[in-house]
Amino acid sequence: MKEFVPYEKMNKKQKREFDRKRRGTWNCSPVTRIAQTDAKHYSRKIKHKNNGRDDSLPF
């Protein structure tokens, strides 16, 4: 039978194995996810409009 070793005293390899076993029982994935959207590209707005002027008329 294995002897009980507190988590703080386990070596790195043992802690990893212990954490992997506990993660298997999680109900949801702890990975942060980004919601899928249709807008994948940013479309730039027009910087300058003609400000209501009609450039076709002479000055």
Backbone as CSV, one residue per row, in Angstrom:
resi,resn,N_x,N_y,N_z,CA_x,CA_y,CA_z,C_x,C_y,C_z
1,MET,0.832,-1.173,0.000,0.000,0.000,0.000,0.882,1.243,0.000
2,LYS,0.455,2.254,-0.763,1.252,3.470,-0.844,1.108,4.298,0.422
3,GLU,2.200,4.937,0.768,2.196,5.807,1.928,1.681,7.182,1.523
4,PHE,0.884,7.825,2.375,0.336,9.143,2.071,1.443,10.187,2.133
5,VAL,1.535,10.978,1.080,2.503,12.078,1.024,1.709,13.352,0.761
6,PRO,1.861,14.384,1.598,1.128,15.623,1.365,1.519,16.251,0.027
7,TYR,0.574,16.972,-0.556,0.786,17.581,-1.875,2.001,18.509,-1.862
8,GLU,2.177,19.257,-0.788,3.288,20.212,-0.707,4.650,19.519,-0.738
9,LYS,4.695,18.263,-0.288,5.968,17.544,-0.222,6.219,16.647,-1.429
10,MET,5.251,16.572,-2.340,5.451,15.761,-3.540,6.452,16.441,-4.461
11,ASN,7.150,15.625,-5.246,8.041,16.227,-6.229,7.219,16.665,-7.444
12,LYS,7.854,17.365,-8.362,7.151,17.968,-9.495,6.424,16.934,-10.350
13,LYS,7.065,15.821,-10.598,6.480,14.774,-11.431,5.231,14.189,-10.778
14,GLN,5.282,13.952,-9.485,4.144,13.405,-8.765,2.978,14.397,-8.727
15,LYS,3.300,15.698,-8.573,2.250,16.717,-8.567,1.537,16.775,-9.907
16,ARG,2.289,16.694,-10.992,1.698,16.711,-12.333,0.743,15.539,-12.527
17,GLU,1.184,14.353,-12.126,0.357,13.158,-12.272,-0.914,13.270,-11.428
18,PHE,-0.781,13.785,-10.225,-1.925,13.969,-9.342,-2.916,14.964,-9.939
19,ASP,-2.404,16.067,-10.485,-3.258,17.094,-11.101,-3.966,16.550,-12.340
20,ARG,-3.276,15.748,-13.137,-3.885,15.155,-14.332,-5.053,14.254,-13.964
21,LYS,-4.914,13.489,-12.918,-5.990,12.609,-12.479,-7.199,13.410,-12.011
22,ARG,-6.969,14.495,-11.303,-8.079,15.331,-10.826,-8.767,16.049,-11.975
23,ARG,-8.012,16.479,-12.981,-8.587,17.193,-14.118,-9.533,16.307,-14.928
24,GLY,-9.335,15.027,-14.883,-10.191,14.128,-15.632,-11.625,14.132,-15.144
25,THR,-11.874,14.605,-13.928,-13.214,14.601,-13.364,-13.924,15.938,-13.506
26,TRP,-13.294,16.922,-14.135,-13.938,18.225,-14.285,-15.107,18.107,-15.257
27,ASN,-16.160,18.870,-15.013,-17.339,18.837,-15.875,-17.162,19.669,-17.129
28,CYS,-16.395,20.731,-17.054,-16.175,21.587,-18.222,-14.678,21.792,-18.399
29,SER,-14.309,22.170,-19.595,-12.907,22.394,-19.893,-12.463,23.742,-19.323
30,PRO,-11.312,23.824,-18.665,-10.858,25.085,-18.090,-10.222,26.027,-19.114
31,VAL,-10.188,25.620,-20.373,-9.555,26.425,-21.403,-10.443,27.612,-21.739
32,THR,-9.854,28.787,-21.808,-10.596,29.979,-22.189,-10.910,29.903,-23.669
33,ARG,-12.158,30.140,-24.011,-12.580,30.043,-25.401,-13.115,31.386,-25.874
34,ILE,-12.954,31.645,-27.165,-13.441,32.870,-27.779,-14.656,32.515,-28.623
35,ALA,-15.717,33.292,-28.486,-16.933,33.025,-29.247,-16.679,33.247,-30.728
36,GLN,-17.209,32.356,-31.546,-17.046,32.482,-32.988,-17.967,33.576,-33.502
37,THR,-17.433,34.465,-34.315,-18.242,35.526,-34.899,-18.101,35.501,-36.413
38,ASP,-19.054,36.106,-37.086,-18.996,36.177,-38.539,-18.033,37.262,-39.007
39,ALA,-17.877,38.299,-38.213,-17.012,39.412,-38.602,-15.564,39.064,-38.279
40,LYS,-14.881,38.500,-39.229,-13.492,38.107,-39.001,-12.517,39.195,-39.393
41,HIS,-12.953,40.076,-40.280,-12.073,41.144,-40.735,-12.609,42.483,-40.280
42,TYR,-11.721,43.346,-39.883,-12.097,44.687,-39.475,-12.174,45.548,-40.722
43,SER,-13.331,46.127,-40.980,-13.455,46.993,-42.148,-13.312,48.437,-41.683
44,ARG,-12.327,49.098,-42.225,-12.080,50.480,-41.829,-13.165,51.402,-42.333
45,LYS,-13.495,52.371,-41.500,-14.466,53.369,-41.906,-13.754,54.408,-42.769
46,ILE,-14.512,55.117,-43.565,-13.935,56.180,-44.384,-13.512,57.307,-43.458
47,LYS,-12.268,57.737,-43.559,-11.750,58.752,-42.656,-12.365,60.118,-42.938
48,HIS,-12.433,60.484,-44.207,-12.927,61.813,-44.568,-14.010,61.691,-45.622
49,LYS,-15.149,62.215,-45.292,-16.191,62.309,-46.299,-16.057,63.691,-46.931
50,ASN,-16.861,63.972,-47.913,-16.735,65.270,-48.551,-17.485,66.355,-47.779
51,ASN,-17.903,66.088,-46.562,-18.517,67.048,-45.646,-19.690,67.799,-46.255
52,GLY,-20.469,67.158,-47.082,-21.643,67.785,-47.654,-21.351,68.680,-48.846
53,ARG,-20.097,68.827,-49.210,-19.752,69.663,-50.369,-19.929,68.861,-51.642
54,ASP,-20.262,69.528,-52.679,-20.353,68.890,-53.988,-19.149,69.342,-54.790
55,ASP,-18.175,68.464,-54.967,-16.937,68.825,-55.650,-17.098,68.950,-57.152
56,SER,-18.265,68.592,-57.679,-18.455,68.673,-59.121,-18.732,70.120,-59.566
57,LEU,-19.115,71.004,-58.640,-19.392,72.404,-58.990,-18.113,73.237,-58.926
58,PRO,-17.908,74.145,-59.866,-16.718,75.007,-59.807,-16.861,76.055,-58.700
59,PHE,-15.759,76.610,-58.242,-15.772,77.600,-57.170,-16.238,78.932,-57.641
